[in-house]
Amino acid sequence: MRKGIHPDNYRLVAFKDMSNEDVFLAKSAAETKETLEVDGVEYPVIKMEISRTSHPFYTGKAKLVDTAGRIDKFKNKYDKFKK
């Protein structure tokens, strides 16, 4: 492998699905200041809106996820066009 092209901070990170509180470990170089204890070991944590444990494609369940208030934003944006 070529030297100097890979990040120095590549380490185990806890990824936390905020919709169902599932936590899994994977290697990442993503920056974060928060930490989470998993099985007695402290890991940096990355919070996600959706993951493999909550995504409808993997779970087979249709679920409306409107965390950003997209429907309300749409209604407010086009409310001025009502007659």
N, C-alpha and C positions, 0 to 999 in steps of 0.2 A: 504494500500500500504506500501511496505517496505521503510524505511527511508534511505536516503543517496545514492540511486541508480540512481536518476534522475538528470540531469544537472541543475545548478542554473540559467543559463542564457536563459532559455526557454521563448521566448517572440514573439510578432508579428514582422514579417519581411516582407518587400516588395520584391517580386520576379519579376524581370524585364526581359522579353523576348527581346533579342537584335535584333531578326530578324524582329519583327513587333511592337516593343515598347510597348507591352501590359504589364500592371502591375497588380499584384494581391497580396493580403495579406494572409499570413498563418503563423502558429506558427512554430518556428524553434530554434535550439540551434546552428546553423552554425555561425562561426566567420566571421565578416566583419568589415572593418573600414569606408566604404562608407555609406552615408545616402541619403535618397530621401524623399521629401515632398509629401504626398498623402493626399488630402482633408484637408490641413492645419496642418497636424500632421507629424512630422519627424520620419521616420522609418529607421532601418538599411536595406541596399539593397543587394540582391544577384543577380548577372547578370547571365542569362542562354542563351545558344545558341538556344535552342528549348524548347517549352512548349506545353501545351494542346491547345493553340490557334494557333500554327503554325505547329504542327506535322501532317503529312499526314494521319495517322490513324484516328485522331479526326476530321480533316477538310475535308477529302475526296478528297483532291487535291494532286496530285503527284508533288513534288518540289525537285529539286536538291539543296542540301545544302553542299557546298564544302568550308567550312570556313578554314579548315586546309591545303588546297591545296593538297588534297590526290592524285588527278589525276596527278598533276605535279611531286609530290614525286615519284609516281609509274613510270612515264616516265623516270625521271632522274635515278632511281635505275636500271632499266632494259635497259637503253640506251647503256650500255657497251656491251650488248649481240647482238646488231645489226651487221649484216655482210655487 
